[in-house]
């Protein structure tokens, strides 16, 4: 989805006197899948997109077609129109991703390579270590709540006992993250998700959101009290409207070409009241203050839009997304990305720099002093 926004396949389109925001043409997308080697042929591309429709990830803009047609029809990601169903299963999956990113981003992480019965396991931790860490980081209020969270993660296949013999307990039993959230994935993995054999041989797959059968008597995810429901850290909020390319209204600008008639240009105006130069931004006594933001991206991005160039500015921020939670605001100027000064770059280059970098994004921004 992010790559499609960045490549301007997703944008506002006008058809029959009506504008459809943030949508794509099915035939163009099938071409894109083949050109970018995400699908070997059109048939596979159609199957992949149908899989996304079956899982309520994309839909026809008017919901007039329940299947994906390789034609000049408009479809949209549900993330871009707020209709994505954020179920409890997805919430716990996102919580697991958030915890994993937090754990691998620190130097003295409890995640280590450990050996048990002469077998080495990756991404392992002791149950009591995880409970201590969850409380220390404010992810759980007490040990009982931490254990319930660990049990939820295990029941959804995100973590497991290294030999798959125990549920999650507050003890010195060895567990591991079953999913490596940082592994680069191929879209074609979706076509193998119904194969139990494929799942067992591909533990890193993010598409195997599955519940395991807990032992009788153990607390399951559904038994967590309503006032202690698995909470979503805002920095991994999947419903954030996210792109870095500035592609279509209100979060992205339009691309100049489209073979689907008729065409409408939808290029939102800059949020800046007036242009600002680097010299003005950096001059002594300038009314700007520098701030450092640490943004943990979710599965679809970081929740903001960069526009302009030399310097670039923040054009839009999803109010419920990771960037907003970190303190990002519109009209801020981008000073550096992951330690690299970007004042001399345009938004396309900065977009590429962020997209190819780590999920945890460290940005310095310049904000006007009111």
N, C-alpha and C positions, 0 to 999 in steps of 0.2 A: 504493500500500500504506500509506504513512504517513497519507494523507488518510482512508483507511478506518478505520485505528486511531483517528485523532483524532475521527472522526465516530461511533465506537463501533459500526460495522458488523462489525468484527472483534472477537470476544470469546470467552470460554469458553461453550460451549453443551452442554446435557445432552439426550441422546436415547437412549431404550431403556436406561435405568439406567447410561449411560456418559457421562462428560464429555469433550468434545473441545475442547482448548485452542485459542485463537487462530484461530477459523474464522469463515466467513461463509455466509449463505444465498444460494444462486445467484439466486433470484428477487428478493431484496432488492437484491442488487448490480446486477442489470440495471436495476431501478427507479432506483437511485442514479446510474448512468451517464447515464440519460436526464435526470434532474432536474438534474444538474450539467453538462449539455451536453457530456459526453464521448462520447456516441453519439446520433445523431439518432433512432434507433428501436431496438426490441428486437432485430431481426434483426442490426443492426450491432453492438449490444452483445454478442450471443451470439458473433458472429464474432471480436470482440476478445478475449473470454475464452477462446475456443477456441485463438486464437493463443498466448495465455499458457500454456495447457495443452500445446500442441505444443512449446513451448520450455522445458518443465519449470520453469515459474515458479509455477504453481498446480497443484493436484491434488485429487481427491476424497479426503476424510479417510480412507476405507478402501480407496482405489484400486479401487473396484468399478465405476467408470465412467471410460472413457477419453475420453469427450467431455463437453463442458459442456452441461448441461441447464438450461433456464430453469425451474427447479422448486424446491420446498422441499427441496433437497439441500445438504449441508454440504461446502464446499470450503475449502482452506487454501493460503496462500502457503508455498512450500517454505522460504523464509527464516525462517518462524516455527516450523518443526519440524526444521531442520537437515538437510533432504534436498536442498537446492539443489546441483546438480553444479558445483563450482568447477573448470572446465577450464582448460587453459593459455591458450586463447583469451580466456576471461573474465579471467584473471589479467593478461594483458598489456594488455587494455582498461582494467582498473582502475588499472594502473600508469600508463598514459597519462593517465588522469583525474587521478591524484594529482599528477603532474608539472605538468600544466596549471594546476591550482589553486595549486600552489606558485609557479609562474612569474607568474601574474597578480596574486598577492597582495603582491608586493614592489614598491617604488617604482621602482627602477632595473632593471626587467626586461629581459631580452634579447629579449622578444617585442615587436616594433615593426611599424608600417606601413612597408613598404619598396617601392621601385619597381625594376622590372627590365624592360628593353625597352619603356619607356613605359607599363607596366602596374603599377598599385598592388596590393599583396597585403596582406591582414590577417594578424595573428598570425605574423609571420615571424621567422626567426633563421638565423644562419649555422651550418653543421655544426660548425665548430671552436668556435664560441661555446657550443653546446649541450654538446659534449664537456667543455670547460673547466668549465661550470656544473655538470654532473653529478658531476664529481670534487670540485669545491669544496664542494658540498652533501652529499657522502657518499653520493650515489645510485649511484656506481660507484667501484671501487677504482683503476682505471687507465684509460688511453685505449682499450685494446682492449675492455674490458668496456663502456665507454660507447658505443663504436661498435656493439657487438652489440645493446645496448639500443635505440639509434636505428634499427638495421636491423629489429628486431622491431616497433617502433612503425610503421615505414613499411610493412612487409609486411602489417600488420593494418589499414591504412588510417587510422591515427590522425594520422600526419604524412605529408607528401609533398614532393617537389621541386616548386617553384612552377609549373614547366611540365611536370612529370611525366616528366622525361627521365633522371633519375639515381636510383640507390639512395642510401642514406645513407653519407656519407663524412666523415672528419675533415678538412674543407677549408673554403674560403670560399664553397661552394655555398649558395644560398639555399633554405631549406625553410620550410614553414608547417604549423601545426596544421590538419588537414583538418576536424576536428570542433570546434565551439564548445560545450564542455561546459556553459556557463552559459545557453544559450538555453532559454527555457521551451518545453516540448514538449507536444504533444497525443497522447493515446493512439491516436488514429486513424491516426497515422503508421505504426503497426505493419502496417496493411493494405496499405501501399505498398512494404513492404520487399523483395518479390520482383520489383519492377519495376526493371530496370537503368536505365531512363530516369529514373525517380523518384529513384534514388540519385544519379545523375550531376548532377541538378538540385538536390538537397538535401544538400549536403556536410555540413551541420550535424547530420544525423540520427544519434542514438546507436545506432540499431538496425542500422546497416550494418556489423556486425562481420565484416569480410571480409578474406581474405588476398589479397594481390597476388602476381603471379608475379615473383620477383626474377630479375635477370640471372644467367646461368650463372656459377658461380664465386664469387658473393657469399654471404656467410654468411647463412643463414636462421635464423629463430627456433628451429627444431627442432634446429639444430646447436650451440646454446649448451650448454656443458658442464653436466653434471648438478649439479656443485658451484657453478655460477654461474647457476642457474635464475632467471628473472625473479622477483625478490622482491616481496612485497606489503607496502607500508607499512601499518601497522596502522590508520592513520587513513583508509584507503579500503577496509577489509575488507568485502566485500559480504555476508559471511555473518553480520554482526552482527545481533543481534535488536534492532530499533530502533523506538522511538516516544517521543514526548514527552508523550503524553496520560495515561499511566498507565491502560491500558485492560483488560488481562486477565492472569490469572495465568500465569507468574510475573512478567510484565513489564507487564501491562495490567489495569485493573479493568473490571468488567462494566458494561454499560449497563442501565438499568432496564426496557426494553421489548423485546419480541420476539414476533413473530406465529407463530414456529415452535414447536409444542408438543413436549415440555414445556419449561418455562423454569427455569433455575437461576441464582441470583445468585452470582457468584464475585468477591468484592471482597477482595483480599489485605489483611491488616492492615498498618498502618504499621510501618516498620522502626525508628522512633524509640521509645526506651524511655519517653519522656514528652514532652508538648507543650512547645515552647519559643516564647516571645514575642519580638517584635522588640526590646522594651525590654531583655529579659534578654540577647539576643544582642549588643546594642550598648553595654551598660553598661560603664563603666570597670572594668578589671580582670577582665572576663569571660574565662573559659577557652576562648577561641576565637581562631584565627589565620586571617587572610585569605590566600587563594591565588588566583593568576590562572592560568586554564587556557585554552590555545588548542587548539581541536578542529577538525580538518579533516574535514567530513562526507563520507561515501561516497555511493554512488548511492541508498542507501535510508535514510540518516539519520546519526545521531551515536552511537547505541549506549547510550542511557541513558533513564531514566524519571523525570519530575518529578511529585511528589505534594504534596498539602496546599495551604497558602496562608498568607501573612502571618506568618512567612515560609514559602516552599516549601522542600522538601528533596529530596534525591536518593533515590528509592525503590529503584532497581535499576540496575545497570551491567553491560552485556555484557562479560564478562572478556576477550574477544578483540576488542572493538570499538574505535573511535576514541576514545571518552571515557576508557576504561580506560587506553589508551596515553598519554593526556594527564595522567593522575594523578587522575581523578575517582574518588570512593569513595561508597558508600552512607552516608546520614546527614549528608552535607554540606548546608549551607544555601545557597540561591542568593541572592547579594547583588546582582549586576548581570549584564546580558546585553548585550554589544556597547556598553558604556558607559552603559547605562540602568539606574538603580537599580530593582529589582523587588521589594523587600522588602514592599511594600504590595499586591502582586498575587497572584491565585490561579493554580493550575497551568494552567488552561485559557488564561488570558491570556498567561502566559509561553510556553506551547506555541505559541500563534499568533505571538508575537513572534519566536521562533526559527525557525519554519517559513517565515515570510515574509522572513527575513533572508538574509544571505550564507551560502555553504556553510562558509566559515571562521568559526567561532564563538569569540568571546572571552568567557569567563565568569569572574566573581569569585565564589568560594565561601568560606563560613566553616566551618572544620573544628574540632571539639573537640580541645583539647589533652589528651592522655592523661596 
